[in-house]
Amino acid sequence: MAAKVLEHIQQWFDAEIFSPLETEEDPKVGLTAMFEGTEQYFRSGQKICLMGLLALSVDTSFAVQIRNYFLRWQESLSQALQRQGRSKSDAVDLSEEIVSGIQGALVLAHARGEADVFKRRLESFKLRLDLPAGHYDERQ
């Protein structure tokens, strides 16, 4: 059953997150789709990441699938950032920071019972990438 759930998650991310990052000619369109899709999928920080949760598990039966999910996210994001004009090294570093920041924000939002933590991280990343963003105050 877990394999089917992970397959469904992978298919959703392929269509809604990875594909726009990889195929949109205008990288801002793909990046915006990634942030909107991420916020939608994780219900603005109210839903935990099953892939991230399983990555922490000692059960390695899904390790390759989970590793590939995170690698594809980082690589797709890095490609979009490079098309936006960033150097390869900067894009790789920033993609790792964003994916790990999203995952960390999900954990922190749940631990604190404050979904706004997740929303603020997304908005902060959007501002850094010169994308339309809301007005979450980092100091709240």
N, C-alpha and C positions, 0 to 999 in steps of 0.2 A: 504494500500500500504506500509506503514511504517513497518508493521508486516512482510511482505514478504521480504523487504530489510534487516531487522534485522535477519530474518531466514537465508537468503543467507550469510550474514556476519558470523553468527554463524557456519554454515556448513563449510565455508571456513576455519575459525579458528580451528574448530574441526579437520579437515583433515591436515592442513598445519602447525599448531602451537601446539595445545594441544596433538594430537596423537603422534607426534614424541617425545615430552617431556615425555609422559607417557609410551611409549612402547619401545623406543630404549634401547637396553642393555647397550650400551656405552653412558653415559649421555652427553658426549661432542658432539656426533652426534646429539642428540635431541636439545641441546642448540644451536649448530650451525644452525640447521634447523630453530629454533625459530627466531634467529636474521636475517637470510637470508630472511625468509618468512615475517617477520615484515617490513624489509626494502623494500621488493618487494611490499607488500600490500599498504604501505603508500607512495609508490613511492619516497623513500629516503627523506621523510619529506615534500613532496609537497601536500599530501592528508591528510585531517583532519580525526580524528577518530569519526565516527558517534555515536558509542556506548558512547564514552566519552562526546560528545556534548549533547546527549540525557540525560546522567546522570546529567547534569547541569540544565536540564529543570525542570520546575515546574510540567509538565505533568507526572504523575506517572503510566500511563497505561502500560508502558514497564519496570517499575522499577525492577520487579523480573527477567526478562530476562537479563537486563543490569547488575544487581548485580551478577547473576549466571555466566555471561560471564567473568567478572573481577575476581570473586572467582575461577573459573576454571583455568584461566590463572595463577593466583598466586599459586594455589595448584599444578598444573602440573609442574610449574617451581620449586616450593619448593621440590617436589618429585625428580626431576632430580638433583637438587643441593645436596640433601641428598645422592643420589646414587653416586654423585661425591665425597662424603666423608665429607660433612659439617654436623655439628650438626643440629638437627631439629630447634632449636631456631634461629641459624644463617641462615639457609635456608629460614625459614619463613620471617625473617627480610629482607634478601637480595632479596627475590622474590617480596616483597612489594616495596622495593626501586627501583627495575628494572622496574616493571610494571608502577609505578607512575612516574619514570624518563622518560620512553618512552612517556607516555601521556603528561607530562609536556614539554618535548622536542618538541613534535608536536605543542603544543600551542605556545611555544616560537619561533619556526621556522616560524610559520605563522605570529605571531605578528611582528617579526623583518624582515620578508620577506627574511629569510636566511635559506634555507633547510639544509645547512651544520651543523647547530646547532643540528639537529636530527641525522645526520650521526656521528657527534663527540660523542654524548651520547652513541649511539650503540657501537662505537669502544671502548669507555672508559669501558663500561660494559664487552665487550668481553675480553679486556686485564685483567680486574679484575678476570675473570673466567678462565684465561689461555687458551683462544681460539684464533685461528688465527684472526688477526685484521689488518686493514689498518694503515695508518700513519697520522691520523688527529691530528694536533697539538692542544692541549687543550687551548692554549693561543690565538689562532686566533680569 
